Amino acid sequence: MKTRLLIASSTALIAALTLAACSESPKETAEDVAEARQEQREKVQEASADAAEDMADARADMREVRDEVHADLSTDQAEAQQELDEAQSKLTRAEAEASYELAITKADAAYKVAREQCDALSGAQKDACQTRAKAEHEVAVADAKARLESWEKAADRLANGG
């Protein structure tokens, strides 16, 4: 038991001496706290400056990407518009040609019918009827050609982006 008491006393004495050697004066503690605060203030300022620089870099990167996207969108939009204009031009040409062919077919059919009707007549009446039928046919063909040319010009404007 004496041994235990001796060990306990020795341990307590060593602990007391260790604490006495480690303790600082209030002045030293205040200086250490001030130094720690200053170090931490500097670290915070440095971290804040780094964060501001990182954010500025990120904003610059974002602006660059945004500008590239806008340029790509403008290019893509222009290309898409050109493709649309070309498709519309092809459609306009196809419609023009189909309309022209139909108009010519109708004009030829009307002319044939008119000539057959004229065959029922004789003399000056027949000649006048044939002249009128031929003139009506020529007007119908000229009208069909004019509409075709107008549609082709519209198709050309579309194909040229405007």
Steps between C-alpha positions, in 0.01 A plus 500: 500500500791730577623426152172608355498813703855576394417448132188712524688778676779487246255515213322795655829680557614443141163622368515813718855577388407442136201733525707762678764488229240524221285777627543842346462835650189698404722733297648209303155354444371836373797530264446142374129571446579825316756320284253219424233754412739683267604176332139396454406848371778473241387149404142622462613796289712272284214253462264786421738636234540147355122455496450837330762408239341158446156658463636758253662221299177299509302804384747557215475133402121520514499810278730328253279190489189718470654691210598175330150361550346818360733482201417132452128572533524784252688276258263211560200728462639646177572152367155379600341804334701435184388135496141612554529756219645236267219257584241775447668587169478138384137485605423825319669371184313169518169679553581741215583220260193297599278805467654583161453147369140498620429839340653389168303174508178692568581753226576222247183313599287814466660573161427150371138523614468845344646374168254212496218747561633718222496198262123503527501841334591600147641787310574829674338383821735203516802721429395752769435218749842346435669839530324565832585149629865543400518845663344369823749213500794738448378725783463200734851374410652849544324538836633161614853596392479834682382331822781243467761775460359688799513187719854423379613849599345450844680165527828667403452767768437229759806301388712814533384563857256768444 
